[in-house]
């Protein structure tokens, strides 16, 4: 293959130097954008057409290298009134003079232009980069070198670098084709060129794919996928670094930006992604049950800009056939835009800017979202277990596999979005819970999340051990007070309303069978109810009333409170005790505590004890010789220490 000389145009002024890469000779006009004229200093920046977005509007992009402060001007070819330069974290305001927008970059950055606040319209992405270093030579036998030019490889198999090879795509090179790295190590894919994939292949239908690749690097290239399947992905990979990768794939749908599937020890640094499905998704893509599937762990994704016209900006799932998802960190990320689905807006229950969605009984542990800025989205956060996804397109299985989500942390999350900003936690059942979730410094449109009563929180009873931490302190989600948590639903806040009879065993009470607003048992007098904010219990002959709490996570708990007679007009009193599973833990002597019929003071209890997930703490009231006047007031509180 003849290797033409690499073409670059330089502009050097006192303020800085700019390098642009001209359109290659022979590039079809369909890949060129005429919507924006862009100059960096006095150099004209070639602008490419990535294809139409979900709403039929073209998306444009361009790139250049720079050192020192650089003035950029953008002139759209169509009328507009207002503009935004994203992300907001860059602090670039710009000036509009006539139909031209100008601004200065003091250092390399990715900048997106939105006109008239229309994120679904004609947008422009610019990639201003530091100059390349360590460029390989075309004469190196271990280098596959594509110099500036247009290469239509659509009729050929993918480019397939092997172990210890470098694939270099120079600035000014546009390849219409695919790249596949398979069963290889020490591979590098790099360059300032562009990989365009706007056709469907019979197999390996992903623009850039890595399978069973280790100790390798992908960096700097731009990938433009303009047909409905993933832009880039990896499967079964380890120790793979992806640096300064850019995907511009707005075609609806399934053009995920770069998916991490069944891999470990992966680092993404400084990615830009505009996709029409998950910008980034971490998936378990095995055909085995979760326990027999590859684990996913040690993932770091940092310093990114994400734009997803559908589904999620950051996603884990929905495919979750992996033995575990563990030690995953997202840090310093700007979410520029996130829409849920153009065909079903505000219908799907699982879409969000930051999402974990599980379809299978597997384990999620130690997952951290830090320093994330959400500019425009609908739902903010979603932690979700379900058995189907996207109207049944994917199905899961929770019946035979264990699994839960533990220690999920959200820290310094800022949203300026006008969407719902909902934060949704949806566990599956008692055996598959979300537990140990913290929200620290969640700032939504200028106000911190401070209370569990916030209408934007949607938490079901299978999500627990939740904390809200704000600059002024902590609101604990791991303290459970029976009277405050009292509910007409069994299991809410892990409280259950039950009874016990010798020869029968435990049974669940039924809410309000006779209009009395009580939990009523199977017999005449056994009941539990709330009156004026005070909790009362009543046994029956040879029937104990049981108020029970099921531990949502392992830890050490303090069980405090007071139990006393609620009716003191007669009778012979009651016997009371506290049990952990089948062992009495209060009183300490092993005998039930008797409360005399007229004892309105009663007894305080304060017990500290370790518990495991799903241990039962049972507060029991039993009659003595008769059940007259046996109404008992008990106010227990359980707090994790």
Buried (B, 14 or more C-beta within 10 A) or exposed (E): EEBBEBBBBEBBEEEBBBBBBBBBEEBEEEBEBEBBBBBBBEBBBBBBBBBBBBBEBBBBBBBBBBBBBBBBBBBBEEEBEEBBBBBBBBEBEBEEEEEEBBBEBEEBBBBBBBBEEBBBBBBBBBBBBEEBEEBBEBEEEEBBBBBBBBBEBBEEEBBBBBBEBBBBBBBBBBBBBBBBBBEBBBBBBBBBBBBBBBEEBEEBBBBBBBBBBBBBBBBBBBBBBBBBBBBBBBBBBBBBBBBBBBBBBBBBBBBBBBBBBBBBBBBBBBBBBBBBBBBBBBBBBBEEBBBEBBBBBBBBBBBBBBBBBBBBBBBBBBBBBBBBBBBBBBBBBBBBBBBBBBEEEEEBBBBBBBBBBBBBBBBBBBBBBBBBBBBBBBBBBBBBBBBEBEEEEBEBEBEEBEBBBBBBBBBBBBBBBEBBBBBBBBBBEBBBBBBBBBBBBBBBEEEBBBEEEBEBBBBBBBBBBBBBBBEEEEBBBBBBBBBEBBBEEBBEBBBBBBBBBEEEEBBBBBBEEEEEEBBBBBBEBBBBBBEEEEBBBBBBEBBBBBBBBBBBBBBEBBBBBBBBBBBBEEBBBBBBBBBBEEEBBBBEEEEBBBBBBBBEEBBEBEBEBEBEBBBBBBBBBBBBEEBEBBBBBBBBBBBBE
